[in-house]
């Protein structure tokens, strides 16, 4: 369905699938947020009806749009996000603001539209090494590796990268290396739903000779998860028809990665977990001593991105959890907040989806039909059973917070002792 054209005065947080045309009348310099934790840039647009709206651009997207957005020029803007301004910051009755990000399409109305990209087959990476043309790729994500830190050959500075194995109908796994902020945002989201074999569409990538032909994201790249394009739908249909073969391929990659990581030194006491480096995979052995969310072990989530939603279970809705909005269906998802202990101490761990279901030996669809009392009884019986049940949990460490200075950890696998 074509996007409808709306004036700024008609835009609210409910606005979806629209295009607006407005002139950039003020472009403020980039600055830090009030909390000092985020880089942002504020702009003011005005349309032909004289309505003005504040626009905000965050982080790496500031540089992405810096040369495109010039004062006193008129632009056609599609796929932006409209949010309500908190009452304390409302000025001149401007109730809404626009957020522009890497998924937003902007073109100068005096120019021709942006030329079509070149959608490249995954097995043709080597044919495009060194080309200056825009390259986009699309594929099924079947495996994702831990975060790695690699030092730049030119600057010597550390850079984080996360590699994702993707396939198309050729069934040959190809490596996509996600860099910069994609590592802790879009790539982390892919990791959350990797078992569902999501479709990912990546724009403005560069081909590389690494790993016999692969792709790297660039500063201007955007990564969309389960987009609604025709190409994505065709890939999803192909995945359904070839799910068993793809699952075999997926399991072989998991097995290979596990074999490489199963070293005795990776088993550590819980007390040493906060001392580990970012991007490291370790194992801890212990017992579940408590589950703290007895009254809320199931919540509604988008079936596409697995993010929490407020939509009634089973209904279709427009999900805007990612930078690329998509249509999803609300479905039940399991979450367990557990306390895991060994002789050296204990730590809180959050388990989502299949890991939570594995631990509690029940599935989300069934648990969603239980009353709160029945859910509490189920959790209490599990806690009792866990007292004599030793488990090994494989964890990945990563950095979070301002400047990525805070070490965090995430459960990857649960292994019965």
N, C-alpha and C positions, 0 to 999 in steps of 0.2 A: 504494500500500500504506500502510495507516495506521501511524503511529509506535507502537512498542511502549513500554509504560510500564516503566521500570526504576528500582530503588532506587539510591542513590548508590554503595553497596558493589559493585554489579555493573558499574559504568562503567569502561572502559579505553580506550586510544587506538584500539582496534578497533571501539568502539561506533559504530553508524550508525543513523540514522532512529529516534531514541528520544525519549521525553518523560520527564522526571523531576519529581517534586513535592517541594519542600523549603521550609523556613522560613529567612529571612534572620535570623541571630542576631547578626551583627556587620558593620558597614559602616565601614571605615577611610576617613579622608580621602584624597583623591587626592594623589599625590606623584610625584617624579621617580624613574626607575629608578636602579640602582646606578651605571650609567655616566653618568647625568645627561642622557641623550639622548631619553628617552621618558617621557611622562606616563602614569601607570597608577593604578588603584584596586583595592585588594584587599578582598574580602568573604568571609564564612564562612557557608555554608548547612548546615543539618542537616535530615535527613529523619525520617520517623516511626519508623524503626528505630534512630535515634540516631547514624547515620553522619554525620560532618562532611566537608565538602570546601571547599578554598580556591577562590575564583572571582576571575578577573582581568579587568578591563575597561581598554582602552587608548584613549588620545587622545580624538578627538571623540565616541566612544561613551560616555565618562564622563558628559558632559552629557546625552546622549540618554536615558540610563537613570536620571539622578539623581533626578528626581521620582517615578519609578515604583517604584523599589526602596526600601522602608522597612523598618526593623528590626522584627522580631517578626511580620511578615506572611508568609503561605504563598503560594508561587508555583508555577505550572505553567510549566516551561521546556522549550522545543523548539528544535532546530537549533543547539545549542551545540557547542563543540569540546573534546574531552578530550585532554590531553597528559600525558606522563610527567614528573614532577618530577625534575630532576637529583639524583643521590644525595646530593650535598653539602648540598642544601636540604631533604631529607626530614625531617619532624618528626612525631612521634606516629604513625608507620607510615602516614601519608597519602601514598600513592605517586602519586596523580593530581590534576590540577587542571583546572578548567573555565574556558574563555575565552568570554565573552559579547561579541558584536559586533552590528553593525546588522542582520545576517541572523537573529539569534536572536529567537524569539517568546516573550514573557513575559507572563503574565496573572495577576492576583491571583485566587486561587481563590474569593474571596468576591464577585467581581464577574462580570458577564457578559463573554463573550469580546469581543475587540476587533471593532467593526463592520466589515463588509466594505468594501473600498475601491471607488472608482469608476474602473473601467478605461475610459479615455477614448480615442476614436478620434483619431488624430493630426491629421486635418484639421478637428477641432472645437476647436482651441486657443482661438480667439477667443471661443467660447461660455462659457469658464470663467475668463476674465480677472477677477480680483478676488474669486473665490469663496473661501470659507473651508473648503469641503469637502476631504477628502483625495482627491487625484488620483494615479492610477498610470497609466503608459503602457507599451506594449510595441511594439517595432518591429525592423526589420532595419537594422543599422548598415552604411552603404555608403560613407561618407567621413568622415574626421576631420581637423580643421585643427590647425595648430600652436598651442602654448600662447600666450595673450595675457595681458598685464598691464594691468588697468584700474583706475583710481583711483576709490575710493568717493566718491559725491557728498556723502555725509553726514560721513564721518570723514576723507576725503582720503587714506586708506591704500591701498596697492596691493593688488589682489586678482588672483589668477591664474584664468583660465577657459580651458576647452577645449571647442570647439563640435564636435558630432557631427551629421552628417546621417543621419536615419533615415526609413524608409518602412514603410508597411503595404500592404495590398492596394489602396489608392487610388493607389499609385505616385506620390504627391506628396512630394518630400523636405521634411522638417520639421527645424528646428534644435533640438537639445537642448544647452543650455549647462551643462556640468559645472563645479562650483565646489569650492573648499576642497580637502580631501585627496583627493577623487575625481579631481582633475586628474592627480596623479602616481601614483595607484594603479589604480583601475578603468579610467579613461579611457586610461591608458598601456597597460593590458592589452588594451583594445579595439584600440588602434593596432597592437599586435603581430599581431593576427589579422584586421585589417580586410579583407584579401583573401578571407577565408573567408565574409564577409557574416554575422557572428554575430547572433543574436537577443539584444537587451538589454531587460531589464525594469526600470523605474525607479519607485520608490515615492515618494510624498509630494513630488511636483513642483508647481511653480506655473506657471500659464499666463501668457503675456506677449504683448503686441502687437508685439514685436520681430520683424522679418523676416516680416511679414504673418501672424503666428501662430506661436508657438514655446513651448518649455518650459524652465524653469530648475530645477536641483536646489536643494534647501534643506539646512540643517544636518542635518535628520532623514532626508534621502533615502538610500536604498540602491540600488545598481546591480548587478544580477545579469546575468552573461554566460552565454548559452545555458542558461537554467533548464529544468527538466524538467516544467513545467506543460503542461496541455492546450493553452492558448493559444499557448505557444511552439512546441509540436509542429506545430500547424496552420500557423503562420507558416513553419516550416522546410519543410513539405510544399509550401506555396505558392511558396516561394523556388525549390525544385527544379523546379517546373513552369514557372516564369517566369524562369529563370536568365539566358537570353540578353538579355531586355529589361532586367533589372536591371543586368546588366553594362554595357550601353550607357549607362544612366543613370549608373552609377558612373564610367565612363570620361569622361563629359562633365563631371562635377564635378572629376575629377582634372585634365583639360585646362584647365578654367577657372581652377583654383587655380594651375596651373603657369604659365599665361600671365600671371597677375597677379604672380607672383614672379620672372619672368625679367627681371631688371634687371642691367645691366652691373656696378653697384657690389656686387652680391652675390657676385661671384667674388673670392675672397681667397686669399693665400698661406697655407699651412698654419701658418706661425709666428704668424699673427694670429688663429687660431681660438680660443685661450684668452682673447682679449681681447674677444670678442663678448658682447652682451647675451643674457640668457635669452629664449627664445621666438623667436629669429631663425632664418630659413632662409638658408643660405649655400651656395656651391659651391666646391669645391676641385678643382684639376686636377693630376694626377700619375700615378704608376705604382705598381703593387703590387710591392714588393721582397721580401716574404716572407709565408709562411703558417706560423704557429707551432704549430698544432694538427694536425700531419700524421697523428697516430695516433688522432684522435677527431673526425672531421669529421661524423659522424652519431651522433645519440643518440635514445633513445626519448622521445616526448612525447605528451601528451594531445591527441587530435584535436579537442577542444572548445576548450581554452584555450591550447594550444601550450606549456604548461609541462612541464619535464623530469619524467619519472616513472621508477620502477624496475620497472614491470610489464613482463612479457615482451611483445614485439611481437605485435600482433594480438589481445591479450586485452582484455576489458572489465573496468573497475575503477571504484571510487569515488574520484574525484579531489577533493582538498580544497585545491588550490592557491589558490583564490579564497575570499573570505568566504562565497560561496554554493556549497556542495559540489554536485557534479554527477557524472553517469555518463559516462565517456569510454572511448575505445579507444586503446590504445598504438599509435603509428605512428612511423616514422622521420622525423627532422627534421635538416636540415643546418645546421651552424654553421662559420664560418670566422673565425679571428682573424688579420687581415692587418696588415701594416705598409705604410702608404701614404706616399709621399714626393714632394716637389717640390724645387726648388732652395733653398727656405728651411728645410727640415727634414722630419721625418717624424712620424707619429702612429699609434698602434694603433687599429684600428677592428674592431668585431665585426659580422659580417653573419649574419643568420638567415634561414631559410626561402627564399623565392623569390629574395631578393637574393644569397644564397650560391650557389644553383643557377644563377642567371644568370651569375655570375662564373666558375664552374667548368664551366659548360655541361654539367651532368648533373643528374639528379633524385635525391632522397633514397631513393626506393624501389629504384632501381638500385644506388646506392652502398652501401646496406645489405647487398646481396648480395656485395659484394667482400670479399676478405680484407684484413687490415691491410696486408700488403705491396702489394696492388693499390691500396689507397687511398693509400698513401705514393707509389707510382709516379705515380698520377693527379695528386696535388698537385705533385710535383716537375716533371712535364711542364708543368703550368699556370704554375708560377713562371718556368720558362724562357720560355714564350710571353709572359708579362706584361712582360718586359724591354723589348719594343718596342711595347707596347700602352698608349697614353695614354687615361686615363679621366677623366670628370668625375663626382664623387660629390656629391650634394645632401645636406646635413646640417642637422639641427635641433638647436639648443642648448636646454638646460634646466638647472634647478638641482636639486641633490640634497644629501643629508647633513643634519646638524643645522641647523635653521632654514633649510634650502634655500640654503646659502651656497656650495656647490661646483658649479662649472660643468661640465656634461657635454655630450656630443654624440652624436647617433644618426643613422645613415645612413638616408635615405629612398628615394633612387633612384640607380641607376647609369646613366650616359649614355655611350654609346660616342662617342669623339672623332671 
